[in-house]
Each structure stands twice: as C-alpha cells, then as structure tokens.
C-alpha cells in the first residue's frame, strides 16, 4: 500500500467530486419508515450515478453522520448498517463503499461543519460537487448551502436525494436551485 504524501494532500486530482451524504445509515430513528420509503429508489439512482462517474475517474466521498459514536470509524459503521437487523440495510447494501472511496464523518447537518471535507476537496482541486443523499431538506440542503458559500458549483440531482415526504424534497430542491443556483436535473441528464 502506498502511503499518502506527508503534507496531508491526496495524490488524486479531480475538478468534480461526488458526495454521498448520510447514505450509510441504519435508519434507527422515529421518522425512518417515512424516509426509507423514498430512500430506496434514490439509492438505486445514486448507485447508478456513482458507477457512471467511477468510469470517468471521478472520486466518491461518503460524508456521513457519526450517529453520536465518537469512537467509531466509517467501515465499522458501514458493516453495522448492512447487517441483517439494520432497518436501513436495503439502502446501505446498494451503496457499499469501494476500497478506494473516501470518507468524512460529520457531527452535524452540514458535511463541512467541523469536518475535514473542505481540506479534502481543496486537495482534489475540486470546483464542482455532485451532492446526493438523505435527507434532501436537511443534511443535503445544509451541505449544498455550505458548498455554495465556498464557491463550489453545486449539482444536486433530484432523483438522487430523498426526504420524509415528496413535498419536503421538492421544496428543498427548489430552494437549492433558486438560492444556490444548483443544477437539480435528473442524474441521467447530467453531463460531466
């Protein structure tokens, strides 16, 4: 295994980066059944998009809630979320991270808040972020907002997001389009 440079940078460069927000999730919260209903079809779209982007050497970064487990690491969390007894296993199994994917654990709604995401994206030389995941009206929205505030071009394919209700997702996507100038067209129509 080749170690990364000592200055903390990554050898991989890409002006476009795929973010997968909170897709590795056990769905162990009261509103989970509502979200899960919409998350499963979105997970299929995210998996297809990730595969398409991987063929173009676009890196994938899992930006995931640590679920209050400050002693955990992402691979352990992923294993827990794909286990037979995890409610979110059907979603997590669609989006199992590849060995060369990147991971950022976040403590709050935005993937940028108190995390290493900004540093990682700068090391990639990223200019454009394709943001996918759950929930469109919470963590995806806050991550997209913070990306826009950092002058990234924001793409949020609406079919690659989910919320507890269709209306909540629709409103969030409309806000991202209006205020963040996000491209929200379906993933099949994206030209990267």
N, C-alpha and C positions, 0 to 999 in steps of 0.2 A: 504494500500500500504506500502510495506516495503522500508524504505529508504536505500540507499547505505551506505557502511562504510564511516566514516568521513575522512579517509585518501585519498579519491578520487578513490579508486580502485573499480572494479566490482566484484561481487560475482561469476560471471560466468567465467569459465576457459575453454579454448579450444586451442589446438595447431594449429587448422585450422580455418580460418575465411574467409567468403565470403564478398567481397567488390563489391558493385553495384555503379559504377561511373557514375554520371550525368544521371541516368535513369529517374528521376523525372524532367521532362523538358517540358517547354511549346512550344518548337521549334519555338520561335519567333525571328528568325534571317534570314538573306538573303539566306543562304545555306540550310536552314531547309528542304525544299522539297526533296533535294538530300539525305540528311541523313535519313529522316523519312522513305523513301522507303526501306532502308536497316535495319533501327532500329526496325521496327515492327516484322519481322521474328526473329531477335535476341532477342527481348523482350520475345517472346514465349519460346525460349530456356532458357533464364535466369530464367523465372518463373518456368519452369520445374526443372531446376537445384536447384533453391532455395528450392523448395518443397522437393526434394530428400535430400538435405543437412539438412533441418529442421528436417526431420525424424531421422537424426543422431545427433541431438542437436548441429549442427554447427551454430554459430551465424552469422547473416547478418548485415552488416554495410553499410548504404547508405552514400556514400561520394559524396556530391552534391555541385555544383556551387551555390553560393548565388545570382547569377544574378544581382549583384550590389545592392541588397536590404539588406543593413546592419541592418535594423530594423526588418527584417522578422525572422520567425522561421520556421523550416522544415515542420511542419504539415500544416501551412498556405500555404506554397509553394506547398505542395502536393495537397491540396484542389484546388488551383488555376490551377494546371496542369491537373487535371482530369475533370475540368469544361467543359461544352458543347462547349464553344467558344475557348478553348485551342487547337491549332493545334496538339500538342503532346498528347492529351487525349487518343487516342487509345493505345499508348505505355505506358503511365503512369498508365492507368487502369489495365494493365496486371501485373504491379509491385507495387501495392499499399502496403505500408509498414504495417507489422503486429504490433500489440501493443507492442511486446517485442523486436522489431528490434532496432538497434542503428543508430544514425545519426551524421554525421560530416559535417558541412558546410565549404567549401573551397573557398578562394578568387581567386585562380589562377588555373593553369592547373593541377598540382600535388595535389593529396589528402593529401600529407604530408606537403606541404608548408603552414606555418602559420596556422596550424590547430591542433586539439587535437588527430588526428589519431594515431600518434606514441605512445602517452601515453595510449590510449585505448587498442591498440594491445599489449603493454607490460603488461597491467593489465590482459588481457586474457591469457597471456603466449603463444601467437601465434608464430609459427615458419613457417607456410605455409599459403600463401594468394592465394585465388582463386579470380582473378580480372576480372570483367565483366563490360560491359557498353559502353559508347559512348564518344567521338569518339576514335576508336582504335589507330589512328595515332596522337592523341593529348593527351587528358586527361588520357586515359587508358595507353598509352605509358609512359607518364611522371610519373604517379603513379607507374607503374611497375618498371621503372628505379629507382625511389627513394626507393621502397621496396627492390630491389636487392642491392642497396647501403647500406641498413640497415641489410643485411644478411638474409632476408626472402627468403624462397623457393617460387618461383613465378610460378603460374599456370594461364594461360590466355586462356581459351577455345575459340578458334577462332570463333565458331558458336554463342558465347555469347557476341560478340562485333559487332560494325558496324562503318563504316566511310561513307563519302560522295560518295566514289566510291569503287568498289570491289578491284581495284588495290591498292588504298591507304591502305585499310585494310590488303591486302595480304602482302604488303611491311612492314607494321608495325609489323605484326605477325612474319614475317621472321626475322626482326631486334630483336624482343624480344627473339625469340628462339636462335638466334646466339649470341647476346651480353649479354643477361640476363639469358641465359640457361633456359628460360621459357618453360614449358610444354604447347603446344598450341593445343593438340589433342582435338577433339570434346567433348562436355560435356558428351555425352552418354558413352564415353570410359573412363572417369575419374574414378579411384578407390580411394576413400578417406577412 
